[in-house]
Amino acid sequence: MVQNLPTRLKITPEQFDAFIALPENAEKRFEYIGGEPVEVPSNLLSSHIAALIMVAIGIYLKSNNIGRLTGEAGTYTVGEDRYAPDVAFVSYARLPELSYQGYGTIAPDLAVEVISPTDNPHHVNRKIINYLNAGTWVWVVYPAAQEVHVHAPEQEPYIVSLDGALNGGDVLPGFILPLSEIFAEMD
């Protein structure tokens, strides 16, 4: 017997805004990916890794006052989609003022996505493509493999393994973060 998978209902951005404003969704985190609302629950490990990356970039920004950081509650419009990266950086040149309005109207300069077991690979790939099309650097962190896949606009992607280090490239000039500092507690 062949079973048909349920078809997901596509909604407009306005319908998405109304959906996430519902009282029952107040404590949940959603992204709008390909016309669908996608719940993106976190977990302690992913949240911890994101926090370590955020702290490292935050220390860098204390000496290099070039922009702002947001965590998973910071949301961005990327193409037609709306994302809530685990960590994001936006330069002052691109976003001189912050807003209380919902999703930001620009893509970040750097988006960090810490992969959880519940992440849909199709959604992750769509986000990478959309981020790159918007000019965003993307660090995709794979805790289980203890590696980070780096995607930069108009460059070949590459993988940084446990014995390597992330560098900020043109986005965070001079920033270096050894992966051993991120994954130290996982050994």
CNS distance restraints for C-alpha pairs under 8 A (distance, minus, plus):
assign (resid   8 and name CA) (resid  36 and name CA) 7.31 0.50 0.50
assign (resid   9 and name CA) (resid  36 and name CA) 6.82 0.50 0.50
assign (resid  10 and name CA) (resid  34 and name CA) 7.94 0.50 0.50
assign (resid  10 and name CA) (resid  35 and name CA) 4.97 0.50 0.50
assign (resid  10 and name CA) (resid  36 and name CA) 5.27 0.50 0.50
assign (resid  11 and name CA) (resid  15 and name CA) 5.91 0.50 0.50
assign (resid  11 and name CA) (resid  16 and name CA) 6.54 0.50 0.50
assign (resid  11 and name CA) (resid  35 and name CA) 5.44 0.50 0.50
assign (resid  11 and name CA) (resid  36 and name CA) 6.14 0.50 0.50
assign (resid  11 and name CA) (resid  37 and name CA) 7.87 0.50 0.50
assign (resid  12 and name CA) (resid  16 and name CA) 6.22 0.50 0.50
assign (resid  12 and name CA) (resid  35 and name CA) 6.41 0.50 0.50
assign (resid  13 and name CA) (resid  17 and name CA) 6.24 0.50 0.50
assign (resid  13 and name CA) (resid  32 and name CA) 7.69 0.50 0.50
assign (resid  13 and name CA) (resid  35 and name CA) 7.47 0.50 0.50
assign (resid  14 and name CA) (resid  18 and name CA) 6.41 0.50 0.50
assign (resid  15 and name CA) (resid  19 and name CA) 6.06 0.50 0.50
assign (resid  16 and name CA) (resid  20 and name CA) 6.21 0.50 0.50
assign (resid  16 and name CA) (resid  32 and name CA) 7.12 0.50 0.50
assign (resid  16 and name CA) (resid  37 and name CA) 6.56 0.50 0.50
assign (resid  17 and name CA) (resid  21 and name CA) 6.24 0.50 0.50
assign (resid  18 and name CA) (resid  22 and name CA) 6.64 0.50 0.50
assign (resid  19 and name CA) (resid  25 and name CA) 7.60 0.50 0.50
assign (resid  20 and name CA) (resid  25 and name CA) 5.62 0.50 0.50
assign (resid  20 and name CA) (resid  26 and name CA) 7.03 0.50 0.50
assign (resid  20 and name CA) (resid  30 and name CA) 7.22 0.50 0.50
assign (resid  21 and name CA) (resid  25 and name CA) 6.69 0.50 0.50
assign (resid  21 and name CA) (resid  26 and name CA) 6.71 0.50 0.50
assign (resid  22 and name CA) (resid  26 and name CA) 6.65 0.50 0.50
assign (resid  25 and name CA) (resid  29 and name CA) 7.82 0.50 0.50
assign (resid  28 and name CA) (resid  39 and name CA) 7.13 0.50 0.50
assign (resid  28 and name CA) (resid  40 and name CA) 7.90 0.50 0.50
assign (resid  28 and name CA) (resid  41 and name CA) 7.27 0.50 0.50
assign (resid  29 and name CA) (resid  39 and name CA) 5.77 0.50 0.50
assign (resid  29 and name CA) (resid  40 and name CA) 5.55 0.50 0.50
assign (resid  29 and name CA) (resid  41 and name CA) 6.37 0.50 0.50
assign (resid  29 and name CA) (resid  73 and name CA) 8.00 0.50 0.50
assign (resid  30 and name CA) (resid  37 and name CA) 6.28 0.50 0.50
assign (resid  30 and name CA) (resid  38 and name CA) 5.34 0.50 0.50
assign (resid  30 and name CA) (resid  39 and name CA) 4.36 0.50 0.50
assign (resid  30 and name CA) (resid  40 and name CA) 5.54 0.50 0.50
assign (resid  30 and name CA) (resid  84 and name CA) 7.75 0.50 0.50
assign (resid  31 and name CA) (resid  37 and name CA) 5.84 0.50 0.50
assign (resid  31 and name CA) (resid  38 and name CA) 5.21 0.50 0.50
assign (resid  31 and name CA) (resid  39 and name CA) 6.47 0.50 0.50
assign (resid  31 and name CA) (resid  40 and name CA) 6.90 0.50 0.50
assign (resid  31 and name CA) (resid  81 and name CA) 7.72 0.50 0.50
assign (resid  31 and name CA) (resid  82 and name CA) 5.60 0.50 0.50
assign (resid  31 and name CA) (resid  83 and name CA) 5.10 0.50 0.50
assign (resid  31 and name CA) (resid  84 and name CA) 6.39 0.50 0.50
assign (resid  32 and name CA) (resid  36 and name CA) 5.51 0.50 0.50
assign (resid  32 and name CA) (resid  37 and name CA) 4.73 0.50 0.50
assign (resid  32 and name CA) (resid  38 and name CA) 6.11 0.50 0.50
assign (resid  32 and name CA) (resid  81 and name CA) 5.27 0.50 0.50
assign (resid  32 and name CA) (resid  82 and name CA) 4.89 0.50 0.50
assign (resid  32 and name CA) (resid  83 and name CA) 6.63 0.50 0.50
assign (resid  33 and name CA) (resid  37 and name CA) 6.49 0.50 0.50
assign (resid  33 and name CA) (resid  38 and name CA) 6.71 0.50 0.50
assign (resid  33 and name CA) (resid  81 and name CA) 5.23 0.50 0.50
assign (resid  33 and name CA) (resid  82 and name CA) 6.70 0.50 0.50
assign (resid  33 and name CA) (resid  83 and name CA) 7.68 0.50 0.50
assign (resid  33 and name CA) (resid 123 and name CA) 6.94 0.50 0.50
assign (resid  33 and name CA) (resid 126 and name CA) 7.98 0.50 0.50
assign (resid  33 and name CA) (resid 127 and name CA) 7.90 0.50 0.50
assign (resid  34 and name CA) (resid  80 and name CA) 7.61 0.50 0.50
assign (resid  34 and name CA) (resid  81 and name CA) 6.39 0.50 0.50
assign (resid  35 and name CA) (resid  81 and name CA) 7.31 0.50 0.50
assign (resid  40 and name CA) (resid 119 and name CA) 7.64 0.50 0.50
assign (resid  41 and name CA) (resid 118 and name CA) 7.98 0.50 0.50
assign (resid  42 and name CA) (resid  46 and name CA) 6.67 0.50 0.50
assign (resid  42 and name CA) (resid  47 and name CA) 6.60 0.50 0.50
assign (resid  42 and name CA) (resid 116 and name CA) 7.46 0.50 0.50
assign (resid  43 and name CA) (resid  47 and name CA) 6.02 0.50 0.50
assign (resid  43 and name CA) (resid 116 and name CA) 7.57 0.50 0.50
assign (resid  44 and name CA) (resid  48 and name CA) 5.94 0.50 0.50
assign (resid  45 and name CA) (resid  49 and name CA) 6.25 0.50 0.50
assign (resid  46 and name CA) (resid  50 and name CA) 6.13 0.50 0.50
assign (resid  46 and name CA) (resid 114 and name CA) 5.79 0.50 0.50
assign (resid  46 and name CA) (resid 115 and name CA) 7.08 0.50 0.50
assign (resid  46 and name CA) (resid 116 and name CA) 6.54 0.50 0.50
assign (resid  46 and name CA) (resid 143 and name CA) 7.61 0.50 0.50
assign (resid  47 and name CA) (resid  51 and name CA) 6.10 0.50 0.50
assign (resid  47 and name CA) (resid  86 and name CA) 7.64 0.50 0.50
assign (resid  48 and name CA) (resid  52 and name CA) 6.28 0.50 0.50
assign (resid  49 and name CA) (resid  53 and name CA) 6.37 0.50 0.50
assign (resid  49 and name CA) (resid 114 and name CA) 7.42 0.50 0.50
assign (resid  49 and name CA) (resid 182 and name CA) 6.20 0.50 0.50
assign (resid  49 and name CA) (resid 183 and name CA) 7.66 0.50 0.50
assign (resid  50 and name CA) (resid  54 and name CA) 6.08 0.50 0.50
assign (resid  50 and name CA) (resid  86 and name CA) 5.96 0.50 0.50
assign (resid  50 and name CA) (resid  87 and name CA) 6.31 0.50 0.50
assign (resid  50 and name CA) (resid 112 and name CA) 7.77 0.50 0.50
assign (resid  50 and name CA) (resid 114 and name CA) 6.66 0.50 0.50
assign (resid  51 and name CA) (resid  55 and name CA) 6.06 0.50 0.50
assign (resid  52 and name CA) (resid  56 and name CA) 6.28 0.50 0.50
assign (resid  52 and name CA) (resid 182 and name CA) 6.28 0.50 0.50
assign (resid  53 and name CA) (resid  57 and name CA) 6.24 0.50 0.50
assign (resid  53 and name CA) (resid  87 and name CA) 7.64 0.50 0.50
assign (resid  53 and name CA) (resid 182 and name CA) 7.09 0.50 0.50
assign (resid  54 and name CA) (resid  58 and name CA) 5.88 0.50 0.50
assign (resid  54 and name CA) (resid  69 and name CA) 7.44 0.50 0.50
assign (resid  54 and name CA) (resid  71 and name CA) 7.62 0.50 0.50
assign (resid  54 and name CA) (resid  87 and name CA) 6.33 0.50 0.50
assign (resid  55 and name CA) (resid  59 and name CA) 6.14 0.50 0.50
assign (resid  56 and name CA) (resid  60 and name CA) 6.40 0.50 0.50
assign (resid  56 and name CA) (resid 177 and name CA) 7.23 0.50 0.50
assign (resid  57 and name CA) (resid  61 and name CA) 6.14 0.50 0.50
assign (resid  57 and name CA) (resid 175 and name CA) 7.65 0.50 0.50
assign (resid  58 and name CA) (resid  62 and name CA) 6.35 0.50 0.50
assign (resid  58 and name CA) (resid  69 and name CA) 7.26 0.50 0.50
assign (resid  59 and name CA) (resid  63 and name CA) 7.12 0.50 0.50
assign (resid  60 and name CA) (resid  64 and name CA) 6.06 0.50 0.50
assign (resid  60 and name CA) (resid 175 and name CA) 6.67 0.50 0.50
assign (resid  61 and name CA) (resid  65 and name CA) 5.09 0.50 0.50
assign (resid  61 and name CA) (resid  66 and name CA) 6.71 0.50 0.50
assign (resid  61 and name CA) (resid  67 and name CA) 7.28 0.50 0.50
assign (resid  61 and name CA) (resid  68 and name CA) 7.99 0.50 0.50
assign (resid  66 and name CA) (resid  91 and name CA) 5.67 0.50 0.50
assign (resid  66 and name CA) (resid  92 and name CA) 5.97 0.50 0.50
assign (resid  67 and name CA) (resid  89 and name CA) 6.85 0.50 0.50
assign (resid  67 and name CA) (resid  90 and name CA) 5.52 0.50 0.50
assign (resid  67 and name CA) (resid  91 and name CA) 3.88 0.50 0.50
assign (resid  67 and name CA) (resid  92 and name CA) 4.58 0.50 0.50
assign (resid  67 and name CA) (resid  93 and name CA) 7.77 0.50 0.50
assign (resid  68 and name CA) (resid  89 and name CA) 5.62 0.50 0.50
assign (resid  68 and name CA) (resid  90 and name CA) 5.42 0.50 0.50
assign (resid  68 and name CA) (resid  91 and name CA) 6.28 0.50 0.50
assign (resid  68 and name CA) (resid  92 and name CA) 7.03 0.50 0.50
assign (resid  69 and name CA) (resid  87 and name CA) 7.06 0.50 0.50
assign (resid  69 and name CA) (resid  88 and name CA) 5.60 0.50 0.50
assign (resid  69 and name CA) (resid  89 and name CA) 4.62 0.50 0.50
assign (resid  69 and name CA) (resid  90 and name CA) 6.65 0.50 0.50
assign (resid  70 and name CA) (resid  74 and name CA) 5.21 0.50 0.50
assign (resid  70 and name CA) (resid  87 and name CA) 5.77 0.50 0.50
assign (resid  70 and name CA) (resid  88 and name CA) 5.22 0.50 0.50
assign (resid  70 and name CA) (resid  89 and name CA) 6.52 0.50 0.50
assign (resid  71 and name CA) (resid  85 and name CA) 7.03 0.50 0.50
assign (resid  71 and name CA) (resid  86 and name CA) 5.41 0.50 0.50
assign (resid  71 and name CA) (resid  87 and name CA) 4.61 0.50 0.50
assign (resid  71 and name CA) (resid  88 and name CA) 6.46 0.50 0.50
assign (resid  72 and name CA) (resid  84 and name CA) 5.44 0.50 0.50
assign (resid  72 and name CA) (resid  85 and name CA) 5.47 0.50 0.50
assign (resid  72 and name CA) (resid  86 and name CA) 4.27 0.50 0.50
assign (resid  72 and name CA) (resid  87 and name CA) 6.12 0.50 0.50
assign (resid  73 and name CA) (resid  84 and name CA) 6.39 0.50 0.50
assign (resid  74 and name CA) (resid  84 and name CA) 5.84 0.50 0.50
assign (resid  74 and name CA) (resid  85 and name CA) 7.30 0.50 0.50
assign (resid  74 and name CA) (resid  88 and name CA) 7.76 0.50 0.50
assign (resid  74 and name CA) (resid 103 and name CA) 7.67 0.50 0.50
assign (resid  75 and name CA) (resid  82 and name CA) 6.87 0.50 0.50
assign (resid  75 and name CA) (resid  83 and name CA) 5.61 0.50 0.50
assign (resid  75 and name CA) (resid  84 and name CA) 4.43 0.50 0.50
assign (resid  75 and name CA) (resid  85 and name CA) 7.13 0.50 0.50
assign (resid  75 and name CA) (resid 102 and name CA) 7.31 0.50 0.50
assign (resid  75 and name CA) (resid 103 and name CA) 4.88 0.50 0.50
assign (resid  75 and name CA) (resid 104 and name CA) 5.90 0.50 0.50
assign (resid  76 and name CA) (resid  82 and name CA) 5.55 0.50 0.50
assign (resid  76 and name CA) (resid  83 and name CA) 5.34 0.50 0.50
assign (resid  76 and name CA) (resid  84 and name CA) 6.39 0.50 0.50
assign (resid  76 and name CA) (resid 103 and name CA) 5.09 0.50 0.50
assign (resid  76 and name CA) (resid 104 and name CA) 4.46 0.50 0.50
assign (resid  76 and name CA) (resid 105 and name CA) 6.29 0.50 0.50
assign (resid  76 and name CA) (resid 106 and name CA) 6.10 0.50 0.50
assign (resid  76 and name CA) (resid 107 and name CA) 5.61 0.50 0.50
assign (resid  76 and name CA) (resid 108 and name CA) 7.09 0.50 0.50
assign (resid  77 and name CA) (resid  81 and name CA) 5.87 0.50 0.50
assign (resid  77 and name CA) (resid  82 and name CA) 4.46 0.50 0.50
assign (resid  77 and name CA) (resid  83 and name CA) 6.45 0.50 0.50
assign (resid  77 and name CA) (resid 103 and name CA) 6.11 0.50 0.50
assign (resid  77 and name CA) (resid 104 and name CA) 5.75 0.50 0.50
assign (resid  77 and name CA) (resid 105 and name CA) 5.25 0.50 0.50
assign (resid  77 and name CA) (resid 106 and name CA) 5.61 0.50 0.50
assign (resid  77 and name CA) (resid 107 and name CA) 5.88 0.50 0.50
assign (resid  78 and name CA) (resid  82 and name CA) 5.84 0.50 0.50
assign (resid  78 and name CA) (resid  83 and name CA) 7.03 0.50 0.50
assign (resid  78 and name CA) (resid 105 and name CA) 7.97 0.50 0.50
assign (resid  78 and name CA) (resid 106 and name CA) 6.65 0.50 0.50
assign (resid  78 and name CA) (resid 107 and name CA) 5.22 0.50 0.50
assign (resid  78 and name CA) (resid 130 and name CA) 6.39 0.50 0.50
assign (resid  78 and name CA) (resid 131 and name CA) 6.51 0.50 0.50
assign (resid  78 and name CA) (resid 134 and name CA) 6.72 0.50 0.50
assign (resid  79 and name CA) (resid 130 and name CA) 6.51 0.50 0.50
assign (resid  79 and name CA) (resid 134 and name CA) 7.21 0.50 0.50
assign (resid  82 and name CA) (resid 103 and name CA) 6.99 0.50 0.50
assign (resid  83 and name CA) (resid 127 and name CA) 7.97 0.50 0.50
assign (resid  85 and name CA) (resid 111 and name CA) 5.87 0.50 0.50
assign (resid  85 and name CA) (resid 112 and name CA) 5.91 0.50 0.50
assign (resid  85 and name CA) (resid 113 and name CA) 5.57 0.50 0.50
assign (resid  86 and name CA) (resid 111 and name CA) 7.58 0.50 0.50
assign (resid  86 and name CA) (resid 112 and name CA) 5.75 0.50 0.50
assign (resid  86 and name CA) (resid 113 and name CA) 5.42 0.50 0.50
assign (resid  86 and name CA) (resid 114 and name CA) 6.47 0.50 0.50
assign (resid  87 and name CA) (resid 111 and name CA) 6.02 0.50 0.50
assign (resid  87 and name CA) (resid 112 and name CA) 4.97 0.50 0.50
assign (resid  87 and name CA) (resid 113 and name CA) 7.06 0.50 0.50
assign (resid  88 and name CA) (resid 108 and name CA) 6.13 0.50 0.50
assign (resid  88 and name CA) (resid 109 and name CA) 7.47 0.50 0.50
assign (resid  88 and name CA) (resid 110 and name CA) 5.47 0.50 0.50
assign (resid  88 and name CA) (resid 111 and name CA) 4.54 0.50 0.50
assign (resid  88 and name CA) (resid 112 and name CA) 6.05 0.50 0.50
assign (resid  89 and name CA) (resid 108 and name CA) 5.79 0.50 0.50
assign (resid  89 and name CA) (resid 109 and name CA) 5.73 0.50 0.50
assign (resid  89 and name CA) (resid 110 and name CA) 5.11 0.50 0.50
assign (resid  89 and name CA) (resid 111 and name CA) 6.73 0.50 0.50
assign (resid  90 and name CA) (resid  94 and name CA) 6.73 0.50 0.50
assign (resid  90 and name CA) (resid  95 and name CA) 6.52 0.50 0.50
assign (resid  90 and name CA) (resid 108 and name CA) 4.99 0.50 0.50
assign (resid  90 and name CA) (resid 109 and name CA) 5.09 0.50 0.50
assign (resid  90 and name CA) (resid 110 and name CA) 6.94 0.50 0.50
assign (resid  91 and name CA) (resid  95 and name CA) 6.19 0.50 0.50
assign (resid  91 and name CA) (resid  96 and name CA) 7.81 0.50 0.50
assign (resid  91 and name CA) (resid 109 and name CA) 6.88 0.50 0.50
assign (resid  92 and name CA) (resid  96 and name CA) 4.65 0.50 0.50
assign (resid  92 and name CA) (resid  97 and name CA) 7.75 0.50 0.50
assign (resid  99 and name CA) (resid 104 and name CA) 7.81 0.50 0.50
assign (resid 107 and name CA) (resid 131 and name CA) 7.15 0.50 0.50
assign (resid 107 and name CA) (resid 134 and name CA) 6.40 0.50 0.50
assign (resid 107 and name CA) (resid 135 and name CA) 7.95 0.50 0.50
assign (resid 107 and name CA) (resid 136 and name CA) 6.80 0.50 0.50
assign (resid 108 and name CA) (resid 136 and name CA) 6.08 0.50 0.50
assign (resid 109 and name CA) (resid 135 and name CA) 7.06 0.50 0.50
assign (resid 109 and name CA) (resid 136 and name CA) 4.74 0.50 0.50
assign (resid 109 and name CA) (resid 137 and name CA) 6.12 0.50 0.50
assign (resid 109 and name CA) (resid 171 and name CA) 6.58 0.50 0.50
assign (resid 110 and name CA) (resid 136 and name CA) 5.41 0.50 0.50
assign (resid 110 and name CA) (resid 137 and name CA) 4.63 0.50 0.50
assign (resid 110 and name CA) (resid 138 and name CA) 5.75 0.50 0.50
assign (resid 110 and name CA) (resid 139 and name CA) 7.66 0.50 0.50
assign (resid 110 and name CA) (resid 171 and name CA) 7.08 0.50 0.50
assign (resid 111 and name CA) (resid 131 and name CA) 7.92 0.50 0.50
assign (resid 111 and name CA) (resid 136 and name CA) 6.88 0.50 0.50
assign (resid 111 and name CA) (resid 137 and name CA) 6.29 0.50 0.50
assign (resid 111 and name CA) (resid 138 and name CA) 4.90 0.50 0.50
assign (resid 111 and name CA) (resid 139 and name CA) 6.37 0.50 0.50
assign (resid 112 and name CA) (resid 138 and name CA) 5.81 0.50 0.50
assign (resid 112 and name CA) (resid 139 and name CA) 4.76 0.50 0.50
assign (resid 112 and name CA) (resid 140 and name CA) 5.98 0.50 0.50
assign (resid 112 and name CA) (resid 141 and name CA) 7.30 0.50 0.50
assign (resid 113 and name CA) (resid 138 and name CA) 7.50 0.50 0.50
assign (resid 113 and name CA) (resid 139 and name CA) 6.29 0.50 0.50
assign (resid 113 and name CA) (resid 140 and name CA) 4.91 0.50 0.50
assign (resid 113 and name CA) (resid 141 and name CA) 6.09 0.50 0.50
assign (resid 114 and name CA) (resid 140 and name CA) 5.97 0.50 0.50
assign (resid 114 and name CA) (resid 141 and name CA) 4.60 0.50 0.50
assign (resid 114 and name CA) (resid 142 and name CA) 6.40 0.50 0.50
assign (resid 114 and name CA) (resid 143 and name CA) 7.45 0.50 0.50
assign (resid 115 and name CA) (resid 119 and name CA) 6.33 0.50 0.50
assign (resid 115 and name CA) (resid 140 and name CA) 6.94 0.50 0.50
assign (resid 115 and name CA) (resid 141 and name CA) 5.88 0.50 0.50
assign (resid 115 and name CA) (resid 142 and name CA) 5.44 0.50 0.50
assign (resid 115 and name CA) (resid 143 and name CA) 7.04 0.50 0.50
assign (resid 116 and name CA) (resid 142 and name CA) 7.91 0.50 0.50
assign (resid 119 and name CA) (resid 123 and name CA) 7.53 0.50 0.50
assign (resid 119 and name CA) (resid 124 and name CA) 7.21 0.50 0.50
assign (resid 120 and name CA) (resid 124 and name CA) 6.35 0.50 0.50
assign (resid 121 and name CA) (resid 125 and name CA) 6.13 0.50 0.50
assign (resid 122 and name CA) (resid 126 and name CA) 6.20 0.50 0.50
assign (resid 123 and name CA) (resid 127 and name CA) 6.15 0.50 0.50
assign (resid 124 and name CA) (resid 128 and name CA) 6.27 0.50 0.50
assign (resid 125 and name CA) (resid 129 and name CA) 6.26 0.50 0.50
assign (resid 126 and name CA) (resid 130 and name CA) 6.13 0.50 0.50
assign (resid 127 and name CA) (resid 131 and name CA) 5.91 0.50 0.50
assign (resid 128 and name CA) (resid 132 and name CA) 6.11 0.50 0.50
assign (resid 128 and name CA) (resid 138 and name CA) 6.76 0.50 0.50
assign (resid 128 and name CA) (resid 151 and name CA) 7.57 0.50 0.50
assign (resid 129 and name CA) (resid 133 and name CA) 6.15 0.50 0.50
assign (resid 130 and name CA) (resid 134 and name CA) 6.25 0.50 0.50
assign (resid 131 and name CA) (resid 135 and name CA) 6.41 0.50 0.50
assign (resid 131 and name CA) (resid 136 and name CA) 5.02 0.50 0.50
assign (resid 131 and name CA) (resid 137 and name CA) 7.17 0.50 0.50
assign (resid 131 and name CA) (resid 138 and name CA) 7.11 0.50 0.50
assign (resid 132 and name CA) (resid 136 and name CA) 5.16 0.50 0.50
assign (resid 132 and name CA) (resid 137 and name CA) 6.61 0.50 0.50
assign (resid 132 and name CA) (resid 138 and name CA) 7.57 0.50 0.50
assign (resid 132 and name CA) (resid 151 and name CA) 7.44 0.50 0.50
assign (resid 132 and name CA) (resid 152 and name CA) 6.66 0.50 0.50
assign (resid 132 and name CA) (resid 153 and name CA) 5.17 0.50 0.50
assign (resid 133 and name CA) (resid 153 and name CA) 7.32 0.50 0.50
assign (resid 135 and name CA) (resid 152 and name CA) 7.87 0.50 0.50
assign (resid 135 and name CA) (resid 153 and name CA) 5.66 0.50 0.50
assign (resid 136 and name CA) (resid 152 and name CA) 6.93 0.50 0.50
assign (resid 136 and name CA) (resid 153 and name CA) 6.70 0.50 0.50
assign (resid 137 and name CA) (resid 150 and name CA) 7.59 0.50 0.50
assign (resid 137 and name CA) (resid 151 and name CA) 5.82 0.50 0.50
assign (resid 137 and name CA) (resid 152 and name CA) 4.57 0.50 0.50
assign (resid 137 and name CA) (resid 153 and name CA) 6.47 0.50 0.50
assign (resid 137 and name CA) (resid 171 and name CA) 7.74 0.50 0.50
assign (resid 138 and name CA) (resid 150 and name CA) 5.94 0.50 0.50
assign (resid 138 and name CA) (resid 151 and name CA) 5.04 0.50 0.50
assign (resid 138 and name CA) (resid 152 and name CA) 6.42 0.50 0.50
assign (resid 139 and name CA) (resid 148 and name CA) 6.25 0.50 0.50
assign (resid 139 and name CA) (resid 149 and name CA) 5.80 0.50 0.50
assign (resid 139 and name CA) (resid 150 and name CA) 4.79 0.50 0.50
assign (resid 139 and name CA) (resid 151 and name CA) 6.42 0.50 0.50
assign (resid 140 and name CA) (resid 148 and name CA) 5.44 0.50 0.50
assign (resid 140 and name CA) (resid 149 and name CA) 5.05 0.50 0.50
assign (resid 140 and name CA) (resid 150 and name CA) 6.48 0.50 0.50
assign (resid 141 and name CA) (resid 146 and name CA) 7.71 0.50 0.50
assign (resid 141 and name CA) (resid 147 and name CA) 6.20 0.50 0.50
assign (resid 141 and name CA) (resid 148 and name CA) 4.41 0.50 0.50
assign (resid 141 and name CA) (resid 149 and name CA) 6.50 0.50 0.50
assign (resid 142 and name CA) (resid 146 and name CA) 5.83 0.50 0.50
assign (resid 142 and name CA) (resid 147 and name CA) 5.49 0.50 0.50
assign (resid 142 and name CA) (resid 148 and name CA) 5.93 0.50 0.50
assign (resid 142 and name CA) (resid 149 and name CA) 7.89 0.50 0.50
assign (resid 143 and name CA) (resid 147 and name CA) 6.73 0.50 0.50
assign (resid 143 and name CA) (resid 183 and name CA) 7.52 0.50 0.50
assign (resid 146 and name CA) (resid 161 and name CA) 6.61 0.50 0.50
assign (resid 146 and name CA) (resid 162 and name CA) 5.81 0.50 0.50
assign (resid 146 and name CA) (resid 179 and name CA) 7.85 0.50 0.50
assign (resid 146 and name CA) (resid 183 and name CA) 6.53 0.50 0.50
assign (resid 147 and name CA) (resid 159 and name CA) 6.79 0.50 0.50
assign (resid 147 and name CA) (resid 160 and name CA) 5.61 0.50 0.50
assign (resid 147 and name CA) (resid 161 and name CA) 4.55 0.50 0.50
assign (resid 147 and name CA) (resid 162 and name CA) 5.90 0.50 0.50
assign (resid 147 and name CA) (resid 179 and name CA) 7.49 0.50 0.50
assign (resid 148 and name CA) (resid 159 and name CA) 5.72 0.50 0.50
assign (resid 148 and name CA) (resid 160 and name CA) 5.21 0.50 0.50
assign (resid 148 and name CA) (resid 161 and name CA) 6.67 0.50 0.50
assign (resid 149 and name CA) (resid 157 and name CA) 6.92 0.50 0.50
assign (resid 149 and name CA) (resid 158 and name CA) 5.80 0.50 0.50
assign (resid 149 and name CA) (resid 159 and name CA) 4.47 0.50 0.50
assign (resid 149 and name CA) (resid 160 and name CA) 6.35 0.50 0.50
assign (resid 150 and name CA) (resid 157 and name CA) 5.51 0.50 0.50
assign (resid 150 and name CA) (resid 158 and name CA) 5.36 0.50 0.50
assign (resid 150 and name CA) (resid 159 and name CA) 6.06 0.50 0.50
assign (resid 150 and name CA) (resid 160 and name CA) 7.38 0.50 0.50
assign (resid 151 and name CA) (resid 155 and name CA) 7.27 0.50 0.50
assign (resid 151 and name CA) (resid 156 and name CA) 7.12 0.50 0.50
assign (resid 151 and name CA) (resid 157 and name CA) 4.65 0.50 0.50
assign (resid 151 and name CA) (resid 158 and name CA) 6.93 0.50 0.50
assign (resid 152 and name CA) (resid 156 and name CA) 7.31 0.50 0.50
assign (resid 152 and name CA) (resid 157 and name CA) 6.71 0.50 0.50
assign (resid 160 and name CA) (resid 164 and name CA) 5.56 0.50 0.50
assign (resid 160 and name CA) (resid 165 and name CA) 6.51 0.50 0.50
assign (resid 160 and name CA) (resid 166 and name CA) 6.87 0.50 0.50
assign (resid 160 and name CA) (resid 179 and name CA) 7.85 0.50 0.50
assign (resid 161 and name CA) (resid 165 and name CA) 7.74 0.50 0.50
assign (resid 161 and name CA) (resid 179 and name CA) 7.17 0.50 0.50
assign (resid 162 and name CA) (resid 178 and name CA) 7.85 0.50 0.50
assign (resid 162 and name CA) (resid 179 and name CA) 5.23 0.50 0.50
assign (resid 162 and name CA) (resid 180 and name CA) 5.70 0.50 0.50
assign (resid 162 and name CA) (resid 183 and name CA) 7.62 0.50 0.50
assign (resid 163 and name CA) (resid 178 and name CA) 7.39 0.50 0.50
assign (resid 163 and name CA) (resid 179 and name CA) 6.67 0.50 0.50
assign (resid 163 and name CA) (resid 180 and name CA) 6.54 0.50 0.50
assign (resid 164 and name CA) (resid 178 and name CA) 5.94 0.50 0.50
assign (resid 164 and name CA) (resid 179 and name CA) 6.08 0.50 0.50
assign (resid 164 and name CA) (resid 180 and name CA) 7.81 0.50 0.50
assign (resid 165 and name CA) (resid 176 and name CA) 6.34 0.50 0.50
assign (resid 165 and name CA) (resid 177 and name CA) 5.20 0.50 0.50
assign (resid 165 and name CA) (resid 178 and name CA) 3.87 0.50 0.50
assign (resid 165 and name CA) (resid 179 and name CA) 5.34 0.50 0.50
assign (resid 166 and name CA) (resid 175 and name CA) 7.91 0.50 0.50
assign (resid 166 and name CA) (resid 176 and name CA) 5.59 0.50 0.50
assign (resid 166 and name CA) (resid 177 and name CA) 5.01 0.50 0.50
assign (resid 166 and name CA) (resid 178 and name CA) 6.19 0.50 0.50
assign (resid 166 and name CA) (resid 179 and name CA) 6.95 0.50 0.50
assign (resid 167 and name CA) (resid 172 and name CA) 7.70 0.50 0.50
assign (resid 167 and name CA) (resid 173 and name CA) 7.91 0.50 0.50
assign (resid 167 and name CA) (resid 174 and name CA) 7.14 0.50 0.50
assign (resid 167 and name CA) (resid 175 and name CA) 5.40 0.50 0.50
assign (resid 167 and name CA) (resid 176 and name CA) 4.54 0.50 0.50
assign (resid 167 and name CA) (resid 177 and name CA) 6.47 0.50 0.50
assign (resid 168 and name CA) (resid 172 and name CA) 4.17 0.50 0.50
assign (resid 168 and name CA) (resid 173 and name CA) 5.48 0.50 0.50
assign (resid 168 and name CA) (resid 174 and name CA) 6.45 0.50 0.50
assign (resid 168 and name CA) (resid 175 and name CA) 4.88 0.50 0.50
assign (resid 168 and name CA) (resid 176 and name CA) 6.56 0.50 0.50
assign (resid 169 and name CA) (resid 173 and name CA) 5.52 0.50 0.50
assign (resid 169 and name CA) (resid 174 and name CA) 7.39 0.50 0.50
assign (resid 169 and name CA) (resid 175 and name CA) 7.67 0.50 0.50
assign (resid 177 and name CA) (resid 181 and name CA) 7.33 0.50 0.50
assign (resid 178 and name CA) (resid 182 and name CA) 7.38 0.50 0.50
assign (resid 179 and name CA) (resid 183 and name CA) 6.25 0.50 0.50
assign (resid 180 and name CA) (resid 184 and name CA) 5.33 0.50 0.50
assign (resid 183 and name CA) (resid 187 and name CA) 7.36 0.50 0.50
